[in-house]
Amino acid sequence: MIRFDEVSKRYPGGNEALRGLAVHIAQGEMAFITGASGAGKSTFLRMIPLLERPSQGSVVIDGVNLARLPKRRVPYLRRRIGIIFQDHRLLHDRSVFDNVALPLVIAGRAHQDIRRRVRAALDKVGLLHKERAEPVTLSGGEQQRVGIARAVVTRPPVLLADEPTGNLDPTLSEEIMRLFEQFNQVGVTTVIASHDLPLIERLGHRRIHLVEGRAA
């Protein structure tokens, strides 16, 4: 499903975030990317939806070498990948419903389909009763759940999360991770960058540990 073949990434100035990384994540797998700050976790995730490109090596998603993907096909690739950020990236001038609906609006979905999918996604994360609320009125954990609903509303086969529990207390962190497990259990390939090693160990899924851009 997701394959990195000897992938290196060097940024301007000489910083090498990834170094000859070879990793395969199977379809339907749940995996955690761990490592110290600067180990390459975020760069790894950003390669998958082509937010970054390798300096060397190849990234293959579902049999497609991203280096050969025409530019016109990049939006289609990104529509098949749900992304959750640590800082939520919600639009504070729009309601919870409108934030979650945004990917469907961009994709040109019909109004009835948007309403049905958004309400189903909010129900899944336990926030259907907050659909008309403004994001600023929500707690940090609730805002993260809105971000998750927005990421899964298009029903993507791949779900990526970059430090999704970094600002949450241990109880909320485990709730969020269990939510990711629920999506994974219905076949969504789930890749999460996280530094919360005790929680990751309790969950028991595969861990890919990066040290200076290499898999340890």
C-alpha positions in Angstrom: 0.0 0.0 0.0 2.7 2.5 1.1 6.3 1.8 0.1 9.4 3.9 0.6 12.3 2.6 -1.5 15.6 4.1 -0.3 14.1 7.5 0.2 16.3 10.4 1.1 15.2 14.0 1.6 17.6 16.9 1.8 16.3 20.4 2.4 18.0 23.6 1.3 20.9 24.3 3.7 21.9 20.7 3.8 19.5 19.3 6.5 18.9 15.7 5.6 15.5 14.6 7.1 15.4 11.1 5.6 18.4 8.9 4.7 17.9 5.9 2.5 14.7 4.9 4.2 13.1 1.6 3.2 9.6 1.0 4.7 6.5 -0.9 3.6 3.1 -0.4 5.3 0.5 -3.0 4.1 -3.0 -2.1 3.1 -5.2 -2.0 6.2 -2.3 -1.8 8.6 -2.0 0.6 11.6 1.5 1.8 12.2 3.1 4.4 14.5 6.1 6.5 13.4 8.3 7.4 16.4 11.5 9.1 17.0 13.0 12.2 18.6 12.3 15.7 17.4 14.0 16.1 14.0 14.1 12.4 13.3 12.0 12.8 10.1 8.5 11.8 11.3 6.7 14.7 9.8 8.7 14.5 6.5 7.8 10.9 6.3 4.1 11.7 6.5 4.3 14.6 4.1 5.8 12.4 1.4 2.7 10.3 1.2 0.3 13.0 -0.1 3.1 14.7 -2.1 3.4 17.7 0.2 7.1 16.9 0.0 9.1 15.1 -2.7 12.1 12.8 -2.2 15.6 14.0 -3.1 16.4 10.4 -3.9 14.5 7.1 -4.0 10.8 6.5 -4.6 7.5 6.6 -2.8 4.9 4.1 -4.1 1.3 4.4 -3.0 -1.1 1.6 -4.0 1.2 0.6 -6.8 1.7 4.1 -8.2 5.2 5.6 -8.1 4.5 9.2 -7.1 7.5 10.5 -9.1 5.6 9.5 -12.2 2.2 10.8 -11.1 1.0 13.6 -13.5 0.3 16.9 -11.8 -3.3 16.7 -12.8 -3.6 13.5 -10.7 -2.2 14.9 -7.5 -5.5 16.3 -6.3 -7.1 12.9 -6.8 -4.3 11.3 -4.7 -4.9 13.8 -1.9 -8.6 13.2 -1.9 -7.8 9.6 -1.1 -5.8 10.5 2.0 -7.2 12.0 5.2 -4.7 14.1 7.1 -4.9 15.2 10.8 -2.6 17.9 12.2 -1.7 18.6 15.8 -2.8 22.2 15.5 -6.3 21.2 14.1 -6.1 23.9 11.3 -9.8 24.6 11.7 -11.5 27.7 10.1 -12.7 29.7 13.0 -15.1 31.8 10.9 -17.1 28.7 10.0 -19.2 26.3 12.1 -18.1 22.8 13.0 -20.5 21.4 10.3 -18.9 23.7 7.6 -15.4 22.8 8.6 -16.1 19.1 8.2 -18.0 19.7 5.0 -15.2 21.6 3.3 -13.5 18.6 1.5 -16.9 17.5 0.1 -17.7 21.0 -1.0 -14.4 21.2 -2.8 -15.0 17.9 -4.4 -18.4 19.1 -5.7 -20.6 16.7 -3.8 -24.4 17.2 -3.8 -25.9 19.1 -0.9 -27.8 16.1 0.4 -24.7 13.8 0.2 -22.7 16.5 2.1 -25.2 16.7 4.9 -25.5 12.9 5.3 -21.7 12.4 5.3 -20.9 15.3 7.6 -23.5 14.2 10.2 -22.3 10.6 10.0 -18.7 11.7 10.5 -19.6 14.0 13.5 -21.7 11.2 15.0 -18.7 8.9 14.7 -16.4 11.2 16.7 -19.2 12.0 19.2 -19.8 15.6 18.2 -23.1 15.6 16.3 -24.6 17.8 19.0 -21.9 20.4 18.3 -22.5 20.7 14.5 -23.6 24.4 14.7 -21.0 25.4 17.3 -18.0 27.6 16.4 -14.6 25.9 16.8 -13.4 28.5 19.3 -16.0 27.4 21.8 -14.7 23.8 21.8 -12.1 22.2 24.0 -8.8 21.1 22.5 -9.9 17.5 22.4 -13.2 18.4 20.7 -11.3 20.5 18.1 -9.1 17.5 17.4 -12.2 15.3 16.9 -13.5 17.9 14.4 -10.2 17.6 12.6 -10.6 13.8 12.5 -14.2 14.1 11.2 -13.0 16.4 8.4 -10.2 13.9 7.5 -12.5 10.9 7.3 -15.7 12.5 5.8 -14.5 11.6 2.3 -14.0 8.0 3.4 -10.4 7.9 2.4 -8.5 4.5 2.3 -5.5 6.1 4.0 -5.5 8.2 7.2 -2.4 10.1 8.4 -2.0 11.9 11.7 1.0 14.1 12.8 1.2 14.2 16.6 -2.6 14.2 17.0 -2.4 13.9 20.8 0.5 16.3 21.4 -1.5 18.9 23.2 -4.0 16.5 25.0 -3.9 15.0 28.5 -3.4 11.2 28.8 -7.1 10.3 29.0 -8.0 12.3 26.0 -5.0 11.0 24.1 -6.1 7.4 24.6 -9.6 8.3 23.5 -8.3 9.8 20.3 -6.0 6.8 19.6 -8.9 4.4 20.2 -10.9 6.4 17.6 -8.1 5.9 15.1 -8.3 2.1 15.9 -12.0 2.1 15.0 -11.3 3.5 11.6 -8.4 1.0 11.1 -10.7 -1.8 12.1 -12.9 -1.1 9.0 -9.9 -1.3 6.7 -8.4 2.2 6.7 -4.6 2.2 6.4 -3.6 4.3 9.4 -0.2 5.9 10.0 0.4 8.1 13.0 3.5 10.1 14.0 3.7 10.3 17.8 6.1 10.6 20.7 3.7 9.1 23.2 5.6 5.8 23.6 3.8 4.5 26.7 0.4 4.8 24.9 1.8 3.3 21.7 3.1 0.3 23.7 -0.3 -0.2 25.3 -2.0 -0.2 22.0 0.3 -2.8 20.6 0.5 -1.9 16.9 3.5 -1.8 14.7 6.1 0.9 15.5 8.6 2.3 12.9 11.3 4.1 14.9 13.3 6.8 13.1 16.8 7.8 14.1 18.3 10.7 12.1 16.1 9.8 9.1 16.7 6.1 9.2 14.6 3.2 10.4 16.3 1.9 13.6 
